[in-house]
Amino acid sequence: MAIDDIPLLSMIKGRLGYLNQRQRLIAENVANSDTPGFTPKDLKPFTFDAQLKAAQGAGAGVQPVQTNPMHLPGSHPARSGWKGAGGPDSEVTLDGNKVVLEDQMIKMTEARMNYDAAVSFYQKSLGLLRTAVRAPGK
């Protein structure tokens, strides 16, 4: 069994890939902050629901089930409040450039913190697997 066959580690790997791509796009936005007419790009948010649907499409067949009426249901209201580039608060320079460096730096910091958290979680998961396969008494 390969490490990628474990759904949790596969999901963390997907999250790391997403964050890597997002950091590249943000860096591209910052690099083009003086390019006339440039509009910043960003990726759609990485969500657990999207990853679960992707896994189900791959044949994993995982379905959340409410086993107790006291538990919260598996669905959640749509998250709102996230503003991408081009929202009503975006600034546009006279040459048509829509990059706001402060917003890009905030996004870069968030992506970096999320990346560090995902790496830490991945390392802890691998440590847990090592503990599970270790012979007793060692």
N, C-alpha and C positions, 0 to 999 in steps of 0.2 A: 504494500500500500504506500503510495507516494504521499508526501506532505500536502500536496495540492488537492488530494482526495478528501481531506478533512474539511467539511463545509466552513467551519469558523475560520480556519487559516486561509482558505480560499477567499473568503469575504474580506479578510484583513488585507490580503495581497491585492485584491481589487480596489480597496480603499486607498492603499498606498500608490497604486498606479494612477488613480483619479487625482490624488493630491499632487503627484508629480506633474501631471498634465496641467493642472490648474496653476501651479507655480510657474510653469513655462509660459502659459498665456498671460499671466500677470506681468511677468518680466518683459514679454513682448509689448504689452500695453505701456509699460513705463519707458521702454526703449523708443516707442513711437509717440511719446508725449509732445514732441515738437513737430510731428508730421501733419501738414494741413489736411483737414477732412477725415482724420483717423477716428474711428469709433472703437472703443475698447471692447474686448471679447471676454466672455467668462463661460464656464461650463454649468450645466444644470446641476443643482445640488445633489450630492450623493446621499441617497436615502436607503434605509433598511428595506422599506416596502419594494422599491425597485429591484434591489438585489434578491429579495425573496421571490419576486415574480420571475426574475431571470433564472433563478435556481429551479423553480417549478417547471419552467419551459424546458430546462435541460433534463427533466425526468427525476428530480429529487423528490417531488411529491410532498413537500412539507406544508402542512396546513395548521395554523394556530387554532387551538380549540379552547373554548371557555369551559373549564372543567368544574367550576363552582360558580353558582349565581352571584356570589359576593365578589368575584374577580371582575376587573374592568374588562370591557370588550376589547378585541384586538384592533379595532379601527380607531382612528383619531381624526379630529377635525383638520381640515386643510390648514397648513401653517401659512401665516401671512406675515407681512412686515418686511420681507427681504426685498430690497430694491437693487436691481441691477443697473448697469450703465444705461443712460438714456431715460431714467425716471424723472419725475418732476423736479427733483432737487439737483439734477446734474448741471454742471457748468459747461458751456460751450464757448470756446474762444472765438475771436473774430475770424480766424482762418478755418473754422469749422471743426477743430479738434475737440473731442468730448472727453479726453482723459483727465481725470481729477487725481493728481498724484497722492493726495491724502487718502482718498478712498482705496487706491491701489495698494498703498502701504498697509492699510488696515486689513485688506484682503490677504496680502502676503503674510502678515503676522498671524492671522487666523489659520491660514493654510499650513504655516510652519508649526504652530502649536498642535493642530490636528495631526500632522505628520508625525511629530514627536510622540504624541499619545498613541497613535497606531503602532509605531515601532516598539514602544514600550509594551503594549498589549501583546504584540506578536512574540516578543522575547519572553514574556511571562508565560504565554501559552506553550511555547517550546520547552521552557523549564518545567512546566507541569507535565508535559508528555515525557520528558526525560525521567522525572520522578516516578511516573507510572510504569515505565518499562525497566526501571532499575531492579536488580535482584534484591530480595528482602535482606536486611541487615547490612547493606553497603552504603 
